[in-house]
Amino acid sequence: MSKKANPTAIGLFVVLGVTLAVAGVVLFASGTWFKQTQTFIVYFDSSVRGLNAGSAVMVSGVKVGTVKEVLIHFNQQDLDAFMPVILEIDHQLLQSKTDKRYRLDEPEVVRDLVDKGLRARLQAESLVTGLLYVDLSLLSDPPPAVYHQVKPIHEEIPSAPNDIQLLMENLARLDLKGLSDRLDRVLASIETNLGQLQMREISGGLTNLLGSLNQVVDAPHLTNALASLDRTLEETRRLAERLNSKVDPLASGAEQTLAELRLALEDLRGMLAPEAPLKRELAEALTQISLAARSIGDLSDYLSRNPNALLSGRKPQETAP
């Protein structure tokens, strides 16, 4: 006969198989075995309330990793009160967000970025929930880099105060007591000056001024002046309408006259051109007039020498024998 199977062993085998299957699904779903991450540590000089494991790590607002652990004291001097936070940067996620190649696993690259202004700051993810995230940014005017690790366990990124911290630091530098004292003195001076004012006389003067203004407004000559001004404006409007009705025909006539004058000038320019027939005919006429004038001059000289020529005529020339 065959040996009977042990139900307890079968049950344990099934439970172990299911557990391993669930663990494998969780691991493959999370993808932690296939992620290439780099661990960094940051020490913050403020409360980290609202920052938890799994909070986002962003580069100028773009998520590139998560917060791995928030600690109270780790690898720092005993009196160092800065709060250590361990970050995990996902290399694949970082490279998918930029076309530049960042080798954050090389300490020299990280130190070079720090020298260029790389700082970690706590920023509010939501003012309602109070949740925080870690922002990594290249600051144009970063504070000096301060390192806190006693031993170089993780690559360290220096921190910088956020805007709220800077505001609180500036408020702490204000001399609030001195400002309060000066404000009290100003208020006391105002109260003294108000007490010295003759409010009754001022009120009476204002009443008289308002009464005078009412009299001026209700004066008949002012009303008549306004009515006359209204009539003048109406007459001006009608005159402008009449002028508009006359200006348009005049303008069209002026345009036509200018066009005709332009054509006449073009004709005159053509007549006075060097190759124009009129200019050539004028030159010939002037030549003939010059010849005629010369002939008249010769005739005048002859008559002055022979006055009887008008009666007897010109003597024929004698022929030679």
VEXDREN-2710 file (C-alpha; in Angstrom, 1 decimal):
% VEXDREN-2710
k/r/px/py/pz
1/MET/0.0/0.0/0.0
2/SER/1.2/3.5/-0.8
3/LYS/2.0/5.9/2.1
4/LYS/-0.7/8.5/2.9
5/ALA/0.2/12.1/2.2
6/ASN/0.6/14.4/5.2
7/PRO/-2.0/17.2/5.0
8/THR/0.1/19.5/7.2
9/ALA/3.1/19.3/4.9
10/ILE/0.9/20.0/1.9
11/GLY/-0.7/23.0/3.6
12/LEU/2.7/24.4/4.6
13/PHE/3.9/24.0/1.0
14/VAL/0.9/25.8/-0.4
15/VAL/1.2/28.7/2.1
16/LEU/4.9/29.0/1.3
17/GLY/4.3/29.0/-2.4
18/VAL/1.6/31.7/-2.2
19/THR/3.8/33.8/0.0
20/LEU/6.7/33.6/-2.4
21/ALA/4.4/34.4/-5.3
22/VAL/3.0/37.5/-3.6
23/ALA/6.5/38.7/-2.6
24/GLY/7.7/38.2/-6.2
25/VAL/4.7/40.2/-7.6
26/VAL/5.3/43.0/-5.1
27/LEU/9.0/43.2/-5.9
28/PHE/8.5/43.1/-9.7
29/ALA/5.7/45.7/-9.4
30/SER/7.8/48.1/-7.4
31/GLY/10.7/47.6/-9.8
32/THR/13.2/48.2/-7.0
33/TRP/15.5/45.4/-8.2
34/PHE/15.8/47.2/-11.6
35/LYS/16.2/50.8/-10.3
36/GLN/19.6/52.4/-10.3
37/THR/19.6/54.8/-7.4
38/GLN/22.1/57.0/-5.7
39/THR/21.9/57.9/-2.0
40/PHE/22.6/61.4/-0.7
41/ILE/22.3/63.0/2.7
42/VAL/21.2/66.6/3.5
43/TYR/21.2/68.4/6.9
44/PHE/18.4/70.9/7.3
45/ASP/18.5/73.8/9.8
46/SER/14.8/73.8/10.5
47/SER/11.9/71.5/11.5
48/VAL/11.2/68.7/9.1
49/ARG/7.6/68.3/10.2
50/GLY/5.6/67.4/7.1
51/LEU/8.5/65.6/5.5
52/ASN/8.2/61.8/5.5
53/ALA/9.7/58.7/3.9
54/GLY/8.5/58.6/0.3
55/SER/8.2/62.4/0.0
56/ALA/9.2/63.7/-3.4
57/VAL/12.7/64.9/-4.3
58/MET/12.5/67.4/-7.1
59/VAL/14.9/69.4/-9.3
60/SER/13.2/72.8/-9.9
61/GLY/9.8/71.2/-9.5
62/VAL/10.5/68.0/-11.5
63/LYS/10.4/64.7/-9.5
64/VAL/13.7/62.8/-9.7
65/GLY/13.6/60.7/-6.5
66/THR/12.1/60.2/-3.0
67/VAL/13.0/60.7/0.6
68/LYS/14.4/57.4/2.0
69/GLU/14.6/58.3/5.7
70/VAL/14.1/61.3/8.1
71/LEU/16.4/61.1/11.1
72/ILE/17.1/63.1/14.2
73/HIS/20.9/62.7/14.5
74/PHE/23.2/60.8/12.3
75/ASN/27.0/60.9/11.7
76/GLN/27.4/64.5/13.0
77/GLN/28.8/66.4/15.9
78/ASP/27.1/66.0/19.3
79/LEU/26.0/69.6/19.4
80/ASP/25.0/69.7/15.8
81/ALA/21.2/70.3/15.8
82/PHE/20.7/70.1/12.0
83/MET/18.1/67.4/10.9
84/PRO/19.6/64.7/8.7
85/VAL/17.5/63.5/5.7
86/ILE/18.6/60.7/3.4
87/LEU/17.5/61.0/-0.3
88/GLU/17.4/58.5/-3.1
89/ILE/17.9/59.8/-6.7
90/ASP/16.6/57.6/-9.5
91/HIS/19.1/57.8/-12.3
92/GLN/16.7/56.6/-15.0
93/LEU/14.0/59.0/-13.9
94/LEU/16.6/61.9/-13.8
95/GLN/18.0/61.1/-17.3
96/SER/14.5/60.8/-18.7
97/LYS/13.8/64.4/-17.8
98/THR/16.9/66.0/-19.4
99/ASP/19.1/65.7/-22.4
100/LYS/22.3/66.2/-20.4
101/ARG/24.3/63.4/-18.9
102/TYR/24.6/63.5/-15.1
103/ARG/26.9/61.1/-13.3
104/LEU/25.7/61.6/-9.8
105/ASP/27.5/58.4/-8.7
106/GLU/30.8/60.3/-9.2
107/PRO/31.7/62.5/-6.2
108/GLU/33.6/64.9/-8.4
109/VAL/30.5/65.6/-10.5
110/VAL/28.4/66.3/-7.3
111/ARG/31.1/68.6/-5.9
112/ASP/31.2/70.5/-9.2
113/LEU/27.5/71.0/-9.1
114/VAL/27.7/72.2/-5.4
115/ASP/30.4/74.7/-6.4
116/LYS/28.0/76.0/-9.1
117/GLY/25.3/76.6/-6.6
118/LEU/23.5/73.2/-6.0
119/ARG/21.6/73.4/-2.7
120/ALA/18.7/71.4/-1.1
121/ARG/15.8/73.3/0.3
122/LEU/12.5/72.3/2.0
123/GLN/9.5/73.5/0.1
124/ALA/5.8/73.3/1.0
125/GLU/3.9/70.8/-1.3
126/SER/0.6/72.1/0.1
127/LEU/-0.2/74.9/2.5
128/VAL/-3.4/73.1/3.5
129/THR/-1.9/69.7/4.4
130/GLY/1.5/71.1/5.5
131/LEU/3.4/68.4/3.5
132/LEU/6.9/69.1/2.4
133/TYR/9.3/68.0/-0.3
134/VAL/13.0/68.4/-1.0
135/ASP/13.9/70.8/-3.8
136/LEU/17.3/70.6/-5.5
137/SER/18.2/73.8/-7.4
138/LEU/21.2/75.7/-8.7
139/LEU/20.9/79.0/-6.9
140/SER/22.3/82.2/-8.4
141/ASP/23.5/83.5/-5.0
142/PRO/23.8/80.4/-2.8
143/PRO/24.9/80.5/0.9
144/PRO/28.4/79.0/1.7
145/ALA/28.4/75.2/1.5
146/VAL/28.5/73.7/5.0
147/TYR/29.1/69.9/5.6
148/HIS/28.1/68.0/8.7
149/GLN/29.2/64.4/8.3
150/VAL/31.9/63.2/10.6
151/LYS/32.6/60.2/8.3
152/PRO/31.9/60.2/4.5
153/ILE/29.2/57.6/4.6
154/HIS/26.9/59.3/2.0
155/GLU/27.5/61.9/-0.6
156/GLU/26.3/65.1/1.1
157/ILE/24.5/68.0/-0.5
158/PRO/24.5/71.3/1.4
159/SER/21.2/72.9/2.4
160/ALA/19.9/76.4/2.0
161/PRO/17.0/78.2/3.8
162/ASN/13.8/78.5/1.9
163/ASP/11.9/81.7/1.3
164/ILE/9.9/81.4/4.6
165/GLN/13.0/80.9/6.6
166/LEU/14.7/83.9/4.9
167/LEU/11.6/86.0/5.7
168/MET/11.7/85.0/9.4
169/GLU/15.4/85.7/9.6
170/ASN/14.8/89.2/8.2
171/LEU/12.0/89.8/10.6
172/ALA/14.2/88.6/13.5
173/ARG/16.8/91.3/12.5
174/LEU/14.3/94.1/12.7
175/ASP/14.3/96.3/15.8
176/LEU/10.7/95.8/16.6
177/LYS/11.0/97.6/20.0
178/GLY/12.6/100.6/18.4
179/LEU/9.9/100.7/15.7
180/SER/7.2/100.5/18.3
181/ASP/8.8/103.4/20.3
182/ARG/9.0/105.6/17.2
183/LEU/5.4/104.8/16.3
184/ASP/4.3/105.7/19.8
185/ARG/6.1/109.1/19.6
186/VAL/4.6/109.8/16.2
187/LEU/1.1/109.0/17.5
188/ALA/1.7/111.2/20.5
189/SER/2.9/114.1/18.3
190/ILE/-0.2/113.7/16.1
191/GLU/-2.5/113.8/19.1
192/THR/-0.8/116.9/20.4
193/ASN/-1.1/118.7/17.1
194/LEU/-4.7/117.8/16.7
195/GLY/-5.4/119.2/20.2
196/GLN/-3.9/122.5/19.3
197/LEU/-6.1/122.9/16.2
198/GLN/-9.1/125.2/16.5
199/MET/-11.6/122.7/15.2
200/ARG/-14.6/125.0/15.8
201/GLU/-13.0/127.8/13.8
202/ILE/-12.1/125.4/11.0
203/SER/-15.6/124.0/11.0
204/GLY/-17.1/127.5/10.8
205/GLY/-14.7/128.4/8.0
206/LEU/-15.7/125.3/6.0
207/THR/-19.4/126.2/6.5
208/ASN/-18.9/129.7/5.2
209/LEU/-16.9/128.4/2.2
210/LEU/-19.7/125.9/1.3
211/GLY/-22.3/128.7/1.6
212/SER/-20.3/130.9/-0.7
213/LEU/-20.0/128.1/-3.2
214/ASN/-23.8/127.6/-3.1
215/GLN/-24.3/131.3/-3.8
216/VAL/-21.9/131.2/-6.7
217/VAL/-23.6/128.1/-8.2
218/ASP/-27.1/129.6/-7.8
219/ALA/-26.1/133.1/-9.2
220/PRO/-28.2/134.1/-12.2
221/HIS/-25.3/135.4/-14.2
222/LEU/-23.6/132.0/-13.9
223/THR/-26.7/130.3/-15.2
224/ASN/-27.0/132.8/-18.1
225/ALA/-23.3/132.3/-18.9
226/LEU/-23.8/128.5/-19.1
227/ALA/-26.9/128.9/-21.3
228/SER/-25.0/131.3/-23.6
229/LEU/-22.1/128.8/-23.8
230/ASP/-24.5/126.1/-24.7
231/ARG/-25.9/128.2/-27.6
232/THR/-22.4/129.1/-28.8
233/LEU/-21.5/125.4/-28.9
234/GLU/-24.6/124.6/-30.9
235/GLU/-23.9/127.3/-33.4
236/THR/-20.3/126.1/-33.7
237/ARG/-21.5/122.6/-34.4
238/ARG/-23.8/123.9/-37.2
239/LEU/-21.0/126.0/-38.7
240/ALA/-18.8/123.0/-38.7
241/GLU/-21.4/121.0/-40.6
242/ARG/-21.8/123.7/-43.2
243/LEU/-18.1/123.9/-43.7
244/ASN/-17.8/120.2/-44.1
245/SER/-20.5/120.3/-46.8
246/LYS/-18.6/123.0/-48.7
247/VAL/-15.1/121.7/-48.2
248/ASP/-15.7/118.4/-49.9
249/PRO/-16.7/119.9/-53.4
250/LEU/-13.9/122.4/-53.1
251/ALA/-11.4/119.7/-52.4
252/SER/-12.6/117.7/-55.4
253/GLY/-12.3/120.8/-57.6
254/ALA/-8.9/121.6/-56.3
255/GLU/-7.8/118.0/-57.1
256/GLN/-9.1/118.3/-60.6
257/THR/-7.3/121.6/-61.2
258/LEU/-4.1/120.2/-59.9
259/ALA/-4.4/117.2/-62.2
260/GLU/-4.9/119.6/-65.2
261/LEU/-2.0/121.7/-64.1
262/ARG/0.2/118.6/-63.9
263/LEU/-0.8/117.6/-67.5
264/ALA/0.0/121.2/-68.7
265/LEU/3.4/121.1/-67.1
266/GLU/4.1/117.7/-68.7
267/ASP/3.2/119.2/-72.1
268/LEU/5.4/122.2/-71.5
269/ARG/8.3/120.0/-70.5
270/GLY/7.8/118.0/-73.7
271/MET/7.8/121.2/-75.8
272/LEU/11.0/122.4/-74.2
273/ALA/12.9/119.1/-74.5
274/PRO/16.2/119.3/-76.5
275/GLU/14.7/117.2/-79.4
276/ALA/11.3/118.9/-79.5
277/PRO/10.1/120.2/-82.9
278/LEU/9.0/123.5/-81.4
279/LYS/12.5/124.3/-80.1
280/ARG/14.0/123.5/-83.5
281/GLU/11.5/125.7/-85.4
282/LEU/12.1/128.6/-82.9
283/ALA/15.8/128.3/-83.5
284/GLU/15.3/128.5/-87.3
285/ALA/12.9/131.5/-86.9
286/LEU/15.4/133.3/-84.7
287/THR/18.1/132.7/-87.4
288/GLN/15.9/134.1/-90.2
289/ILE/15.0/137.1/-88.0
290/SER/18.7/137.7/-87.4
291/LEU/19.3/137.7/-91.2
292/ALA/16.4/140.0/-91.8
293/ALA/17.7/142.4/-89.1
294/ARG/21.2/142.3/-90.7
295/SER/19.7/143.2/-94.1
296/ILE/17.7/146.0/-92.6
297/GLY/20.9/147.4/-91.1
298/ASP/22.7/147.2/-94.4
299/LEU/19.8/149.1/-96.1
300/SER/19.9/151.7/-93.4
301/ASP/23.6/152.3/-93.9
302/TYR/23.1/152.6/-97.7
303/LEU/20.3/155.1/-97.4
304/SER/22.3/157.2/-95.0
305/ARG/25.1/157.4/-97.7
306/ASN/22.7/157.8/-100.6
307/PRO/19.5/159.7/-99.5
308/ASN/18.4/160.2/-103.2
309/ALA/18.2/156.5/-103.6
310/LEU/14.6/156.5/-102.4
311/LEU/13.6/158.7/-105.4
312/SER/16.0/157.6/-108.2
313/GLY/16.5/154.1/-107.1
314/ARG/19.8/152.3/-106.9
315/LYS/22.2/153.1/-109.6
316/PRO/23.2/150.1/-111.8
317/GLN/26.8/149.1/-111.5
318/GLU/29.1/150.2/-114.3
319/THR/30.5/147.4/-116.4
320/ALA/34.2/147.5/-117.2
321/PRO/35.1/148.3/-120.8
END
